[in-house]
Amino acid sequence: MPIDIPVIGARSAVWIAAQLHLLFGAFVLGAPIFIVICEWIGHVRKDSRYERLSRETMKVVTIAYSLAAITGGTFAFVLMGPYNQVMVHLFQRFGAVFGLYALLFFVETLLMYLYWYTWEPLARRKGLHISLGVALNVVGTIVMLLMNAVGSYMLTPPAPAEATSTWAFVNNSTWSGLNLHRFIANITLGGFMVALFAAFMFLTATKQEDKAFYDWMGYIGNFIGVATLMLLPLAGYIYAKEIFLYDASIATFMMADKLSGFFVLQGLLVSLLFLGANYYMWMSIRRITGAEPYLSYMRPTFAVIFVATVIWVTPQNFLPDLLTPVPAGVDRGAIIIPERSAFLGLMMAKALAVTAIIIFTFLTYMVYRRAIAHGTMRWGDIAPQAQYALVFIPAVAVYTMALMGAIRELARQDWHVYTVLRDTTPYWYTTTLAHTSTMAGIATLTFFGLMTLIFWIGFKLGKTS
């Protein structure tokens, strides 16, 4: 009889532990990339704001790194019980990869603490300190690539005749696509989490100079997040193409069968991300002296994004999968798009809708930059609603990451490793959208609760003013 976990079940335990580890891992891998860039910009421009931004963000990363390690250990511990056969299978094929991962994990930890604790001692040797940060990012990226190899292998394992070496398992059909998508997504999450931290500090600050700094910090974090967010749909299409070329039935299962409803929700979530980002930028433009002529572009921008969102979330039908017929007594027109509107349910229409959203978001940013260049920015003088948007955006981003991660795992259907190792546990089935979205919500709330605790411990605990 397979081992199970009381109350919540083995699948839910592994699910939450894995998701929290991935979220913390994405943050501690993505944030240091632009931390180092900001430190370098501050050094070159002699701008103390960039120095403060990078240092305060690195303090958050240092605390969060411990939780990334704890959740990773919890994930491995839970997995080795109910799913020990999966661990045996993976260690047989990726033993060398796991060994290298363990070594690089210790190197990464050493570099991270060296980078953090030498900030003041190396204040006059910025080149050396920044080099430590670059080394940290290089090692962290390699760690991510190694674990991506294991994750991508489980969905697209090479054919037995091709799997003659560890490299064949690593360099499977979707490794490169997953690497690209996760690398960009990690930076996006890092940017939005910096904006979240800035919003938290802005809303709790009592001094005007602090409000001005955290207002500026939120602007920088949102810029990083939005700039990389606009690249994510393209990276997603590249990854989806690799899955389709590997096995078209997986792509069909995801896009047109049991997981099709998941992608409708994904479209809504990503659209909310862009709407939130645009809302923040337009709220920011409002506090720029001399920016009044640009505000006339706001309503048309939101109108286009709203229409594109409606197109993106329009499904071809409301049936749960490809095999379910139209129920008896139900009007076909009530659950299937009319023929004259069928184009709205096709990928071509959705690709055009995404493109329109990206273009108009880019135009909003260009208007924002032009308003800053020709007006006077009043840092710290911004409506609280803009800071709430900086809370809303990372919340949606984290939830979307949790949902999309679940889609990738559910795409294996009733396999631990697609077509190689079948799932014979009581949890072999594909979960419903309701169940999956609930699990993603639990992971998101837990992650945000822990991040709030980190902000409080790092910057509010013990402070009297």
N, C-alpha and C positions, 0 to 999 in steps of 0.2 A: 504494500500500500504506500503511495507516495506521501512524503512528508508535507504537512500543511502548517499554516500559522493560524492560531485561534483568532476568532472574532472577525478580523478583516480579511483573512485569506492570504495565501502566498503571493498571488498575482498582484493584489493591491499593495502589499508591503514592498515588493520589489519595484513596482511602478513608482510609488512615491519616493522611495529612496533613490532610485535611478534618476528621476526627474529633478529632484533637489540637487543631486550631485552635478548633473548637467548644467543646471542654471547657475550654481555657484562657480562651476568650472568655466562656463562661458564668460562670466563676469571677471574672474581673476585672470583669464587669458586675454580678454578683449580690452579691458581698461588700461593695463600697462602699456599697450601699444601707443595710445595717444597721450598717456602720462609722460612718456619719454619724449614724444614729439613736442608737447607743451613745455616741458622743461628746457628743451633745446631752443624753442622759439623765445622763451623768456630770457634765456642766456644771450641769444643773439640780439634781441631787441632791447635788452635791459628793462624788461617789463616785469615788475614784481608780481603782477596779477597772475601771469602764467606759472610762475614759480609757486605761488600759494595754491593755485588750482591743482597742480601736479602733486604737490606734497600732501595736501589734505585728502585728495582722492587716493593716493597711495596708502595713507593711513587706513582708509576704509578697506582697501584691497587686502592689506596685511591681516586685518581682523577676519575678513571674509575667507581668506585662504584656509584658516583653521577649520571653518565649517565645510569648505570644499573637501578637505581631507577626511573629516568626520563622516560626512554623508557618503563619500566614496567607500570608506571602510564599512559603513553600515550596509551599503548596496552589495558589496562583495560578500559580506557575512551572511546576509539574507539569501543571496543567490546560491551560495554553496550548500544550503540545506535543501529546500524544495526543488531546486533546479541544478543539483550536483552533476547530472549527466551532461548538461549544457557546458558547465565549467570544464569537465573532463574533455569534452570534444574540442573546446576552444584552446585549452592548454596543449592538447596534442598537436594542434596546427599552428598555434601562435606562442609557443613556449619561449622562443627567442625574443619575440616582440614584447611579451610581458616582462622578461628579464631586462631588456633595454629600457622599458617604460619605468620599472622600479628604480633603475640607476639614474635616469634623467629626472625622475621625480625628486630624488634627493638633491641633485644638482640644481634643479629649479628652486627648491626650497632654500638652499644655501644662497643662491644668487638673489632671491627675493629679499631675504633678511639682510644681506650685505648691502643691497641697493637702498633699503629703507634706513638702516642704522648708520650708514656712512653719509647721509645727506648733509649733516653739518660738518663732520670731519673733512669731507671732500668739497666743501663750499668753494674753495679757491682752486680746485682742480676739477672743474665741471666736465671737461672732456673725459676724464677717467670715470666720473660718476655716471655720465650719460652712457658710456661704453658698457658699464655694468647693466644698465637698463636695457640696452640693445641685446646683450647676451641673454638676459632674462627672457626677453620676448622671443628670441630665436629658439631657445630650449623649450619654452612653453608651447610654441607653435609645433615643434617636432613631437612633443608629448600629445598634442591634439591630433596630429596626423596618424600617430600610432594607434590611438584608440578609435579613430575614424575607420581605420583598416578593419578592425574587428567588427564594428557596427555595420559597415558596408558589406563585409563578407557574409554576414548573416542573412542579408536580403539577396545578394547577387554572388553566390559562391561560384568559382570557376568550375568548368567541367572536370570530372575526375582525370581525364587524360591530360589536361593542362596543369593540374595541381601537382606539380612535381617538386615544388620548393616553397619555402616560406614566402618568398617574394611573389610567387603566383597567387597565394592567398591574399597578400597585402594589396597587390596591384590588381584588384578585381575590377569589374566593369564600372562600378559607380564610386570608386574611391576618390577619383579626381573631382567629380561633381560634388560629392559630399564635403570634401575639403574646402572647395571654393565657397559653397553655400554657408558652411559653419564659420569659416574665417570671417566672412563679411557680417554674418549674423552676430558673432561675438563682439565685433567692434560696434555694431548698431546697439546691442544691449548695453555695452559699456558706456556709450555716449548718453543713452537715455537714463541709465542709472546715475550718471553724474548729474544730469539735469534733475532727477528725483532728489538726490542729495542736496543740490543747490536750492530746490524748492522747499525742502524740509528746513534748511538752515535760514532761508529768507523769511519763512513764515514764523519762525521762532526767534529771529534776531530782534534785538532792542536798539541797536545803534544804527544810524543812518549809513555810516560807511560800510558796515557789514551787509546791510541790505543792498547797497550799490554793488558790492563785490559779488554777492551771491546771485544778484540779478544778471550780472555779466557772465557768471559761471554757468547759469542755466542756459543762457544764450549760446555759449560755446558747446555745452553738452548736447543741446538740441540740434545744433548745426551738424555735429559729428554724426548723431543718430540719423538725422534726415538725409544727409549726404550719402551715407552707406545704405540706408533703407531704400533709396531709389535704385540701387544696384541689385537688391535682393530678388525682385521678380525675374530678372534676366538670369541670375545664378540658379533660381528655382527651375526655370525652363531648361537650362543646361542639364541639371540633375535629373529632371523628369525625362529628358530625351535619352539619357544614358540608361535609365530604367526601362524605357520603351524598347530600346535597341537590344537590351539583354533578354527581355521576355515581355512581349506585348500584352500578355494576359495579366501581368501585374499592373500595368498601366490602366488596362480596362477595368480591373477590379477597383482601382483607386479612383479613377475619374468618372466612370460610368456605371459602376455596380454598387456594392455595399458601402463604399467609402465616398460615394459622390456627394452625399449630404454633408459630409465633413468639409468638403471643399467649398460648398456654399457658405458655411460658417466661416471658413478661412478667408474667403473673399470679403465677407462683412467685416471681419476683424482687421484685416489689412487696410481696408477702406477707412475704418475708424482711426487707425494709426495716422494715415495721411490727413484725415479731417482734423485730428487733434493737433498735428504739427502745423497745419495751415492756420488753425485757430490761434495757436500760440504766436505765430509770426505776425498775424494781423493785429492781435492785441498789442504786440510789441511796437508795431508801426504807429499805433494810435498815440504812444507817448513820445514820439519824435516830433520836435518842433519843426514846422514847415512841411510835414508829411501829408497834410490834409488833401492835396490834389490826388494822391495815390489811393486814397480810401475808396474811390469810385470803382476800383477794380475788384473789390472784395466780394461783392454779391455775385458777379458773373463767375468768379473763381469757384465759389462754393456751389453754385448751380451746376457747373460742369462736373465737379467731383461727385455731387449727389446723383446726377443722371448716370455717370459712369459706374457708380456703386450699384445702382439698381440693375444695370446690365450685367455687372459682374456676378451678382448673387441670384440672377434668374436661372433656375434649373430647366432642363428640358422636360422633366416630369417630376412628380412627387411620389413616385413608386420607390420602395426601399431597395430594390435591386433589379437586375435585368430579367430575372426569371418570374417575377411577380406580375400576374396579369391584372388588367383593370378589374377591380372587384365588381361582382354582380350588383346591379342596381345603382351603381355610381356613374354619374355623368362623366364620360371620357374627357370632355372639355374642362372639367373641374380640376383634373390632376395632370393634364398634358397640355403643353403650350400649343395654341392654335398654329396651324401651318403657316399662316402669313407672318407669324412672329417667331418661327422656329430658329431663325438666325441668331436671336438673342441667347439661345442656349448653347451655341457652338463656341469652341475655343477661339475662333477667329474674332468673334465679337468681344469676347472677354479680354483677349490680348489687346485689342484696340482700346477698350475701356481702361485697362491698366496703364497703357501708354498715355492716354489723355490725363489720367490722374498724376502720373509722374511729371509730364510736361507742365501742367498747371502748378504743381508744387514747386517745380524749378522756377517758373515765372514768378511765383510768390516770393521765393527767396531773392530773385534778382531785384524785384521791387523793393524788398526789405533792404538790400544792400544799397540800392540807389537812394532810398530815403535816408539812410544813415549818412551816406556821402554828402548829401545836399541839405541835411537838416542838423539838428542838435539833439543828440541822444541824452536823455535824462535817466541815467542808471539809478535804479532804486525806486523810481517813480513809475510803478507799473501796477495795474489792477490785480488784486489777489486771484481773479479768475484765471489769469495767465499761469500763475503758479499751480493752480489746481489742474490745469491742462498738463503741466509737467509731471504731475502725479498720475493722471489718467493715461498718458502715452506709454510710460514704462509698464503700467499695469496691463494694458492691452498687449504690449510687446511680449511680456513674459507669458501671458495666457496663450498667445498665438504660438510661441515657441513650444509650449507644453502640448498644445493640440497637434501641431505639425509633427512633433516627435512621436506622438502616439500613432498618427497616420502612417508614418514610416515603419513603425514596428508592426502595426496591424496588417500592413501590406503583405506580410509573410503568411497570412491566413493561418492555417493550422500546422505551421512548421516553426520550430525553433530556428533552424537554418534551412532556408527555402530549398525544398526538394532533396535535402540531405538528412536532416534530423527532425523527425516529426514530433509534434507536441502531443503527448499522450496523457497530460495532466487533466484534471477536471476543468481547467481554464483554457482549453484549446480554442474556444470559439471566438469570433470577432465581436467585440463589445459594441453596444449600441451608441449612437451619437449622444444620447442623454447620459449614459454611464461615463463615456469618455470625457465629455465636457465637464461633468461633475468632478472627476479625478483631476483634470487639468485645473479646475477651480481650486480644489484643495491644495494642490501643489503651489499654485500662484499665491494663495493667501498665506500659506506657511512660509514661503520664500519672502514675501513682503513683511511678514511679522518678524522674521529673523533679521532682515535688512534694517528694519526700524530699530530693532534692539542694537544692532551694530552702530547705527548713527548715534543713538543715545549714549551707548558706552563710550564711543570714541570722542564725542564732542559736547555732550551735555552732562554726563555723570560727574558729579563733584564740582561743577561750575556754579558759582554763586551769582553771576551776572552775565 
